[in-house]
Amino acid sequence: MKGVPEEILASLHPLELKVIPHLKDGITLSEIVAKAGMQEVEAMRALQWLENKKAVSLENLNHTEVLLDENGKKAIAHGLPEMRFIEALRKGAKTNSDISKTAKLNPQEYGVSVGLLKKDGLLDIEKDNTLKLIGEGGELQKRMEEAVEFLKKLPRDAAKLSKKEQEVLKGLKERKQYIIIKERKDRIIKLTELGVALAKTDVKKLDFAERLTADDLKTGAWKDKKYRSYDVSINVPRIPMGKEHFVQEAIDYIRRIWIEMGFEEMEGDYVQSAFWDLDALFVPQDHPARETQDTFYLDHPRSTVVPRAAYDRVREAHENGGGTGSKGWRYTFSRMETEQLLLRTHTTVLSAQTLWAIREGRKPVPGKYFTVSKVFRNEALDWKHLFEFNQVEGIVVDPNVTFAQLIGYLKLFFAKMGFPDIRLRPHHFPYTEPSVEVDVWHPKRKEWVELGGAGVFRPEVTKTLIGEEIPVLAWGIGMERIIVEYFDLHDLRDLYRNDIKQMRDMKRFIRIEER
């Protein structure tokens, strides 16, 4: 075919072949659908393929369509109510009931007709309430006939109406019946040079076979046939595949970091006693963190039984220091307070239980332990606070460990998370001494950002739980605050938004070396 490359003709899809005979510059999608007898989705798909071939360009077109409603269909079949009203008067009907019966008008149609006729000075109401037609009403009848003729031509595009038709439309709009005005979105097609050549192509003469068959191969017929080619670069609908939630990907990545450094993972229940969550870590029983505005307590069941041996040692540490050289908190330890059940407020509860497991011979020394798991705080929900979030917890139990090694572990971890620069600031935690806050330098925001706390467990924790005073490095880091910037989010709540599009489109959490 002249003007159209052979490879283009060979790549035409059957839907494109149906559209091409109707192509012309300025035609709309809806016009092609009507002329080709296609579904709109089929025609749109064919036009998009032609656009990929640089044969056409598509532009959005918004237009107003005038459609018939049920009253309009009735008016076409029987005439407008005022036409029937005038005809009834001409036949001699004079009273309300006679006119309504003769013209077959309902009360609403009767009232509208009286109003229009009186407005045009065509109706007189006598003293005995009979009605009389004044004059012939030729002008009104002409307008009514024009209105009916307009209705017969619907549906129409409002932009393509003549000046006279627009006047008729205005009158029908004022009556708020007979027609429906609908805003429609359409596409207008512009032809390129290739599109013009394609539009002149007689597609019926194309003899490309749709597909290669087994018989073609067996008989050798393929040698004498031309086959339709396939464009493997064409844009096709994306098929969403199942995948892991992006936050879970980050958790798995963090887990691999610690495992690669030789750490063993700690596990435990969300529901814990105040004993393991707070008392075993030497948090005083009058500490503000124990209040219900900070901690979620359970109602059913409210409490549990604490192991006797562990209870006695922790009670002594609180009351008098328990032989650690400390004076303790110097109050009477409350069994009722310590046996309360709560949603764990930090993953350090698992560290406390791990230290007790060392005392019982279930865990070795030296040992390195970590967890990445959920904790719960009774926090007001906002852009930087969640009431349910993940914490990165770690401890190193080793007689030869030093504070310098704690700094080394933190530096290595944060470097693998994309934050090579960290700083430590002195701080206070009830269960560590020395204690530090961990800040990282944020390369985008150009400022230091606080991400967690760390320190060395106090003797009131280590000697009480392990049975001897062994150095234990410890840290707890809020995971969501570490990963939120990587996903280009600025509100912690957005990490868990129930948004399927966000989950499908979110980038993968990959190793820092691969970024």
URUR-V541921 format. One record per backbone hydrogen bond with DSSP energy under -0.5 kcal/mol. NH is the residue of the N-H (numbers start at 1). CO is the residue of the C=O. E is the energy in kcal/mol with one decimal. If there is no record, write none. Layout:
((NH	CO	E) (NH	CO	E))
This chain:
((4	1	-1.3) (8	5	-0.7) (9	5	-2.0) (10	6	-2.4) (11	7	-0.7) (11	8	-0.8) (12	9	-1.1) (16	13	-0.5) (17	13	-2.2) (18	14	-1.3) (19	15	-1.3) (20	16	-2.5) (21	17	-0.7) (22	19	-2.1) (23	20	-1.8) (26	189	-3.0) (27	24	-1.9) (29	187	-2.6) (32	28	-2.0) (33	29	-2.5) (34	30	-2.0) (35	31	-2.5) (36	32	-3.0) (37	33	-1.1) (38	33	-1.3) (43	39	-2.3) (44	40	-2.7) (45	41	-1.9) (46	42	-2.3) (47	43	-2.4) (48	44	-2.2) (49	45	-2.1) (50	46	-2.2) (51	47	-2.1) (52	48	-2.1) (53	49	-1.2) (54	51	-1.7) (55	50	-2.6) (56	50	-0.7) (57	190	-2.2) (59	188	-2.1) (61	186	-2.9) (63	184	-2.7) (65	63	-0.5) (65	182	-3.4) (66	156	-3.2) (67	65	-0.6) (67	180	-3.0) (69	178	-1.8) (73	69	-1.8) (74	70	-1.8) (75	71	-2.2) (76	72	-1.9) (77	73	-1.7) (78	74	-2.7) (79	75	-2.4) (83	80	-0.8) (84	80	-1.9) (85	81	-2.3) (86	82	-2.4) (87	83	-2.1) (88	84	-1.9) (89	85	-2.0) (90	86	-2.3) (91	87	-1.3) (92	89	-1.5) (93	88	-2.1) (99	95	-2.7) (100	96	-2.4) (101	97	-2.2) (102	98	-2.7) (103	99	-2.9) (104	100	-0.8) (105	100	-1.9) (110	106	-2.7) (111	107	-2.3) (112	108	-2.3) (113	109	-2.3) (114	110	-2.2) (115	111	-2.1) (116	112	-2.3) (117	113	-2.5) (118	114	-2.4) (119	115	-2.0) (120	116	-1.6) (121	118	-1.4) (122	117	-3.0) (123	117	-0.6) (124	132	-2.7) (126	124	-0.6) (126	130	-2.9) (129	126	-1.8) (131	94	-2.4) (132	124	-2.4) (134	122	-2.6) (135	133	-0.6) (141	137	-2.5) (142	138	-2.2) (143	139	-2.1) (144	140	-2.5) (145	141	-2.4) (146	142	-2.2) (147	143	-2.1) (148	144	-2.3) (149	145	-2.4) (150	146	-2.1) (151	147	-2.4) (152	148	-2.0) (153	149	-0.8) (153	150	-1.0) (154	151	-1.3) (155	66	-0.7) (156	66	-1.7) (158	64	-3.0) (158	156	-0.6) (160	157	-1.8) (161	158	-1.2) (166	162	-2.2) (167	163	-1.4) (168	164	-1.8) (169	165	-2.7) (170	166	-2.1) (171	167	-1.8) (172	168	-2.1) (173	169	-2.5) (174	170	-1.9) (175	171	-1.0) (176	172	-0.7) (176	173	-1.0) (177	172	-1.0) (180	67	-2.9) (182	65	-2.8) (182	180	-0.6) (184	63	-3.3) (184	182	-0.5) (186	61	-3.6) (188	59	-2.9) (189	27	-3.0) (190	57	-2.5) (192	55	-2.3) (196	192	-2.4) (197	193	-1.8) (198	194	-2.6) (199	195	-2.5) (200	196	-1.0) (201	198	-1.7) (203	201	-1.3) (205	202	-1.8) (206	203	-1.3) (209	226	-3.7) (217	213	-1.5) (218	214	-2.3) (219	215	-2.9) (220	216	-1.2) (221	216	-0.5) (222	216	-1.3) (223	220	-1.8) (224	221	-1.6) (225	222	-0.7) (226	207	-0.5) (228	209	-2.8) (229	10	-2.5) (232	230	-0.9) (234	231	-1.1) (240	238	-0.7) (249	245	-1.9) (250	246	-1.6) (251	247	-2.2) (252	248	-2.5) (253	249	-2.1) (254	250	-2.4) (255	251	-2.5) (256	252	-2.0) (257	253	-1.7) (258	254	-1.6) (259	255	-2.1) (260	256	-2.7) (261	257	-0.9) (262	259	-1.8) (263	258	-2.4) (264	368	-2.7) (266	370	-3.5) (272	270	-0.5) (272	342	-2.7) (274	340	-2.5) (275	338	-1.8) (277	273	-2.3) (278	274	-2.3) (279	274	-2.2) (280	275	-3.4) (281	278	-0.8) (282	279	-2.1) (283	278	-2.2) (284	282	-0.6) (287	284	-1.8) (290	287	-2.0) (291	288	-1.9) (294	291	-2.0) (295	291	-1.7) (297	295	-0.7) (298	341	-2.2) (304	339	-1.7) (311	307	-2.6) (312	308	-2.6) (313	309	-1.6) (314	310	-2.3) (315	311	-2.8) (316	312	-2.1) (317	313	-1.9) (318	314	-2.1) (319	315	-2.5) (320	316	-2.9) (321	316	-0.9) (321	317	-0.9) (322	316	-1.1) (324	321	-1.0) (329	318	-3.2) (330	318	-0.9) (333	331	-0.7) (335	333	-0.6) (338	334	-1.8) (339	335	-1.8) (340	337	-0.9) (341	302	-2.6) (342	272	-2.9) (343	296	-2.3) (344	270	-3.0) (344	342	-0.5) (349	346	-1.1) (350	347	-1.5) (351	347	-0.8) (352	348	-2.2) (353	349	-2.0) (354	350	-1.9) (355	351	-2.2) (356	352	-1.8) (357	353	-1.8) (358	354	-1.7) (359	355	-1.6) (360	356	-1.7) (361	358	-1.4) (362	357	-2.9) (363	357	-0.9) (366	397	-0.7) (367	397	-2.4) (369	395	-2.7) (370	264	-2.3) (371	393	-2.1) (373	391	-1.6) (375	389	-2.8) (376	344	-2.5) (377	387	-1.8) (378	294	-1.9) (379	377	-2.4) (382	385	-1.7) (385	382	-0.9) (389	375	-1.8) (391	373	-2.8) (392	477	-3.3) (393	371	-2.8) (393	391	-0.8) (394	475	-1.9) (395	369	-2.7) (396	473	-1.9) (397	367	-3.1) (398	396	-0.7) (398	471	-1.8) (401	398	-1.5) (405	402	-0.7) (406	402	-1.1) (407	403	-1.8) (408	404	-1.8) (409	405	-2.6) (410	406	-2.2) (411	407	-2.6) (412	408	-2.4) (413	409	-2.4) (414	410	-2.6) (415	411	-2.1) (416	412	-1.8) (417	413	-0.9) (418	415	-1.3) (419	414	-3.2) (422	420	-0.5) (423	439	-2.3) (425	437	-2.3) (427	435	-2.2) (429	432	-0.6) (432	429	-1.0) (433	456	-3.2) (435	427	-0.5) (436	454	-2.9) (437	425	-3.1) (438	452	-3.3) (439	423	-2.7) (439	437	-0.6) (440	449	-2.3) (441	421	-2.4) (442	440	-0.6) (442	447	-3.0) (443	441	-0.7) (446	442	-1.8) (447	442	-0.8) (449	440	-2.7) (451	438	-2.7) (452	438	-1.1) (453	476	-2.4) (454	436	-2.4) (455	474	-2.4) (456	434	-1.7) (457	472	-2.5) (458	431	-2.1) (461	458	-1.7) (462	458	-2.4) (463	459	-1.6) (464	459	-1.0) (465	461	-2.1) (466	462	-3.2) (467	462	-0.8) (467	463	-0.8) (470	468	-1.3) (473	396	-2.2) (474	455	-2.7) (475	394	-1.9) (476	453	-2.7) (477	392	-2.0) (478	451	-1.7) (479	390	-2.2) (479	477	-0.7) (480	390	-0.6) (482	478	-0.7) (482	479	-1.2) (483	479	-1.7) (484	480	-1.9) (487	483	-1.2) (488	485	-1.8) (489	484	-2.1) (492	383	-3.0) (494	491	-1.8) (495	492	-1.4) (496	493	-1.2) (497	494	-0.9) (499	497	-2.3) (500	498	-0.5) (503	499	-2.0) (504	500	-2.1) (505	501	-2.6) (506	502	-1.7) (510	508	-0.9) (512	416	-0.5) (514	511	-1.5) (515	511	-0.7) (515	512	-0.7))
